[in-house]
C-alpha cells in the first residue's frame, strides 16, 4: 500500500505541473443566444410560468362576470311587471281566508 501512495502522490504532482489549456472563446451563436436571453430577462430553462396563466384566467373570469351581469340586467328589464305578481297573489290568498 505504501508504493500505491507513492505512485498516487507522484501522479498528482505531475498533474499539478501540467500546463492549463487556454480558454476558448464562445461561438457567436451561443454568445448571441445568451445575450438575447439576458436582455429578455428570463431563465433559459423556465418553460412554464404561472403568472401569464393567472392573468388569462382573471381576464376570462372578468369577461364571464360581465356577460352574466348583462344577461341578468336584460332579464330584469324585460319582465318588470312579473316582479310583483307573486306577492300580489299571496296577499290575495291570505285576504280571502
Secondary structure, DSSP 4 states (H G I P E B T S, - for coil): -HHHHHHHHHHHHHHHHSPPPPPPPPPHHHHHHHHHHHHHT--TT----HHHHHHHHHHHHHHHHHHHHHHHHHHHHH-SGGGTHHHHHHHHHHHH-
